[in-house]
Amino acid sequence: MRRRLPLSSLLLTLVLTACGGGGGGGSAASTDTGSGGGTGTTLTLQLPASGLAPADLAVVVAEGDALSEAVGAAYVAARGVPAANLIRVKLSTASDVISASDFATLRADLQARLPAGVQATLLTWAAPSRVQGSCSMGITSAMTLGYDPRYCSPTPSSCASTAVSPLFDSESRRPATELSLRPSMLLGARSLADAQALIQRGLAADASYPAGDGWLLRTSDADRSVRWTDFVTLPSAWAGALQLNYLDNSGGPASGDTLSNRSNVLFYLTGLAQVGGLSTLQFRPGALADSLTSYGGVLPGGNGQMPITSWLSAGATASYGTVEEPCNLTQKFSQASVLIDQYWRGATAIEAYWKAVQMPGQGLFVGEPLAQPFRDTPSLAIVNGEYQIKTRSLRPGASYALQYRTSSTGSWTTLAQFTGRRGQVLDGRSPLPPAAAVQLRWMGPCPDNAAGSCVLAQSQ
């Protein structure tokens, strides 16, 4: 792990741009309800839900590879993925590396065959896991972004920044539709039994709404612990919603660098080349865990460091690591504040991890993509003469509004406004529109620009 100095300006940028914590909550405020009452109003609206569904996922199988075929079939059966979304591709699984030219052929063939509406892909082979051209990309990043040296480092010793992902901390719910990107994840299992166990953890996670525990460790390895400034504020920021724990062992001893004999582990983010004690931990279904180190994504062996699949073997449900020397640029690893926020607000594991890494080109995402412990089930209903709005997906600090209009071409009037609060599920109220109202709409942060305001849902 090479260290790039100074890091202070990069860390400050991340802290300032991060949207830490979860979402939801806020109070309604009527702001010009128009004339007339809402008595007899029957207008309603389907609020957008967070999190991809089985029909949004394509399961990609290496044709003729017995393990890949079996894992793909098991996943489709367990998750109810449509049969049309199981895609077989011609791929040699004899090597952990695929050339950039062969990968380009593979990706073009897959893209041409994906059913309309597919938003993400799951790769079910054990190898290859990285794409090699003038530099290396994780195969999941290359599948999502296309192989492009802008996303990796042709001269690793330069410790250069790379191109950023449009998915980073975005409000996209339909990434292929809204951003023209399909996030990808490698299941990461080297046996059918391991794959089935991982799939079952994903299923068990769904709508489990765990309270924690999350563990954020600053270790005595200073070069690998540069994420600590993002870690340190999170326990207090999430108090009352999630049990998060920050441990500072920067002064040593090395024996204090790892977690041991803990149960109920939901998040475990650290910085070490090798993470000990994993066999003593009990991970919750849906747990996310990773370590900032150089070669965790170099499968199967981690190039002498702990491979990210060791997290899965220990009971985690998804992880992330890099496949070539990234230096310790925090933008190339998961940002805890974003990861936890997106997951809590209803994102699946694949979405939360992809949205948590600003520069993912050198990275590999592994795990069960549809695990969704904090499933969002939004609703807008008429209760006791007013609207009741429930959702956990509101972005902290962002503004949302329920609006109506009285003709199909008329101007919009705001009925109520809400502000997202970290760790709070919105249970808001709004007055009904006048009887002449013909349409409702729900406004909030744009999928491709969270600072903007866009129509998130609109009635017919």
ChimeraX attribute file (.defattr): number of C-alpha atoms within 10 A of each C-alpha:
attribute: neighborCount
match mode: 1-to-1
recipient: residues
	/A:1	15
	/A:2	17
	/A:3	15
	/A:4	15
	/A:5	11
	/A:6	8
	/A:7	13
	/A:8	10
	/A:9	10
	/A:10	13
	/A:11	19
	/A:12	13
	/A:13	11
	/A:14	18
	/A:15	15
	/A:16	9
	/A:17	10
	/A:18	16
	/A:19	19
	/A:20	26
	/A:21	27
	/A:22	31
	/A:23	29
	/A:24	25
	/A:25	25
	/A:26	23
	/A:27	15
	/A:28	22
	/A:29	16
	/A:30	15
	/A:31	13
	/A:32	10
	/A:33	19
	/A:34	14
	/A:35	10
	/A:36	11
	/A:37	14
	/A:38	18
	/A:39	12
	/A:40	11
	/A:41	17
	/A:42	13
	/A:43	19
	/A:44	18
	/A:45	17
	/A:46	16
	/A:47	19
	/A:48	17
	/A:49	18
	/A:50	27
	/A:51	26
	/A:52	24
	/A:53	16
	/A:54	17
	/A:55	18
	/A:56	21
	/A:57	26
	/A:58	27
	/A:59	26
	/A:60	22
	/A:61	25
	/A:62	22
	/A:63	16
	/A:64	14
	/A:65	17
	/A:66	13
	/A:67	19
	/A:68	26
	/A:69	19
	/A:70	17
	/A:71	26
	/A:72	26
	/A:73	17
	/A:74	16
	/A:75	22
	/A:76	18
	/A:77	12
	/A:78	13
	/A:79	16
	/A:80	12
	/A:81	19
	/A:82	15
	/A:83	13
	/A:84	11
	/A:85	21
	/A:86	22
	/A:87	19
	/A:88	17
	/A:89	16
	/A:90	14
	/A:91	18
	/A:92	17
	/A:93	18
	/A:94	11
	/A:95	11
	/A:96	15
	/A:97	21
	/A:98	23
	/A:99	14
	/A:100	21
	/A:101	12
	/A:102	13
	/A:103	22
	/A:104	17
	/A:105	11
	/A:106	16
	/A:107	17
	/A:108	12
	/A:109	13
	/A:110	17
	/A:111	11
	/A:112	8
	/A:113	13
	/A:114	19
	/A:115	16
	/A:116	10
	/A:117	13
	/A:118	20
	/A:119	24
	/A:120	26
	/A:121	25
	/A:122	25
	/A:123	25
	/A:124	26
	/A:125	27
	/A:126	22
	/A:127	24
	/A:128	20
	/A:129	26
	/A:130	28
	/A:131	27
	/A:132	18
	/A:133	16
	/A:134	14
	/A:135	20
	/A:136	28
	/A:137	33
	/A:138	30
	/A:139	30
	/A:140	27
	/A:141	27
	/A:142	26
	/A:143	26
	/A:144	21
	/A:145	20
	/A:146	19
	/A:147	25
	/A:148	17
	/A:149	18
	/A:150	13
	/A:151	24
	/A:152	28
	/A:153	22
	/A:154	14
	/A:155	11
	/A:156	14
	/A:157	12
	/A:158	12
	/A:159	17
	/A:160	15
	/A:161	16
	/A:162	19
	/A:163	15
	/A:164	16
	/A:165	21
	/A:166	19
	/A:167	25
	/A:168	22
	/A:169	29
	/A:170	24
	/A:171	23
	/A:172	23
	/A:173	19
	/A:174	20
	/A:175	22
	/A:176	18
	/A:177	14
	/A:178	14
	/A:179	15
	/A:180	13
	/A:181	19
	/A:182	24
	/A:183	26
	/A:184	28
	/A:185	32
	/A:186	26
	/A:187	28
	/A:188	29
	/A:189	24
	/A:190	17
	/A:191	13
	/A:192	17
	/A:193	11
	/A:194	16
	/A:195	25
	/A:196	17
	/A:197	16
	/A:198	27
	/A:199	25
	/A:200	19
	/A:201	21
	/A:202	27
	/A:203	20
	/A:204	16
	/A:205	22
	/A:206	17
	/A:207	15
	/A:208	15
	/A:209	14
	/A:210	19
	/A:211	13
	/A:212	18
	/A:213	19
	/A:214	23
	/A:215	21
	/A:216	25
	/A:217	27
	/A:218	28
	/A:219	26
	/A:220	20
	/A:221	18
	/A:222	16
	/A:223	19
	/A:224	25
	/A:225	25
	/A:226	22
	/A:227	27
	/A:228	23
	/A:229	14
	/A:230	20
	/A:231	25
	/A:232	17
	/A:233	16
	/A:234	22
	/A:235	19
	/A:236	13
	/A:237	17
	/A:238	19
	/A:239	12
	/A:240	12
	/A:241	18
	/A:242	23
	/A:243	17
	/A:244	24
	/A:245	20
	/A:246	18
	/A:247	18
	/A:248	18
	/A:249	19
	/A:250	17
	/A:251	13
	/A:252	13
	/A:253	10
	/A:254	12
	/A:255	11
	/A:256	16
	/A:257	24
	/A:258	19
	/A:259	19
	/A:260	14
	/A:261	10
	/A:262	13
	/A:263	13
	/A:264	16
	/A:265	23
	/A:266	25
	/A:267	24
	/A:268	23
	/A:269	24
	/A:270	28
	/A:271	26
	/A:272	26
	/A:273	20
	/A:274	15
	/A:275	18
	/A:276	14
	/A:277	14
	/A:278	19
	/A:279	12
	/A:280	13
	/A:281	17
	/A:282	18
	/A:283	25
	/A:284	24
	/A:285	26
	/A:286	34
	/A:287	28
	/A:288	28
	/A:289	25
	/A:290	25
	/A:291	26
	/A:292	28
	/A:293	28
	/A:294	25
	/A:295	25
	/A:296	30
	/A:297	30
	/A:298	26
	/A:299	24
	/A:300	19
	/A:301	15
	/A:302	22
	/A:303	15
	/A:304	11
	/A:305	17
	/A:306	25
	/A:307	28
	/A:308	29
	/A:309	29
	/A:310	19
	/A:311	26
	/A:312	26
	/A:313	17
	/A:314	15
	/A:315	24
	/A:316	30
	/A:317	32
	/A:318	29
	/A:319	31
	/A:320	27
	/A:321	31
	/A:322	30
	/A:323	27
	/A:324	22
	/A:325	19
	/A:326	33
	/A:327	23
	/A:328	24
	/A:329	23
	/A:330	22
	/A:331	22
	/A:332	23
	/A:333	25
	/A:334	27
	/A:335	25
	/A:336	24
	/A:337	21
	/A:338	24
	/A:339	26
	/A:340	23
	/A:341	26
	/A:342	32
	/A:343	30
	/A:344	30
	/A:345	31
	/A:346	28
	/A:347	28
	/A:348	26
	/A:349	31
	/A:350	28
	/A:351	31
	/A:352	28
	/A:353	32
	/A:354	26
	/A:355	27
	/A:356	28
	/A:357	25
	/A:358	22
	/A:359	26
	/A:360	33
	/A:361	32
	/A:362	30
	/A:363	31
	/A:364	28
	/A:365	29
	/A:366	29
	/A:367	29
	/A:368	29
	/A:369	29
	/A:370	26
	/A:371	31
	/A:372	32
	/A:373	27
	/A:374	24
	/A:375	24
	/A:376	21
	/A:377	15
	/A:378	18
	/A:379	17
	/A:380	18
	/A:381	17
	/A:382	17
	/A:383	10
	/A:384	7
	/A:385	14
	/A:386	16
	/A:387	22
	/A:388	19
	/A:389	19
	/A:390	20
	/A:391	25
	/A:392	27
	/A:393	33
	/A:394	29
	/A:395	27
	/A:396	22
	/A:397	16
	/A:398	18
	/A:399	18
	/A:400	23
	/A:401	22
	/A:402	25
	/A:403	21
	/A:404	26
	/A:405	20
	/A:406	17
	/A:407	12
	/A:408	11
	/A:409	7
	/A:410	11
	/A:411	10
	/A:412	16
	/A:413	19
	/A:414	22
	/A:415	23
	/A:416	22
	/A:417	22
	/A:418	24
	/A:419	21
	/A:420	23
	/A:421	22
	/A:422	26
	/A:423	25
	/A:424	22
	/A:425	23
	/A:426	24
	/A:427	18
	/A:428	19
	/A:429	24
	/A:430	24
	/A:431	19
	/A:432	25
	/A:433	30
	/A:434	19
	/A:435	16
	/A:436	15
	/A:437	18
	/A:438	18
	/A:439	20
	/A:440	23
	/A:441	22
	/A:442	21
	/A:443	18
	/A:444	24
	/A:445	21
	/A:446	17
	/A:447	22
	/A:448	18
	/A:449	14
	/A:450	16
	/A:451	14
	/A:452	12
	/A:453	16
	/A:454	16
	/A:455	14
	/A:456	17
	/A:457	16
	/A:458	18
	/A:459	14
	/A:460	11
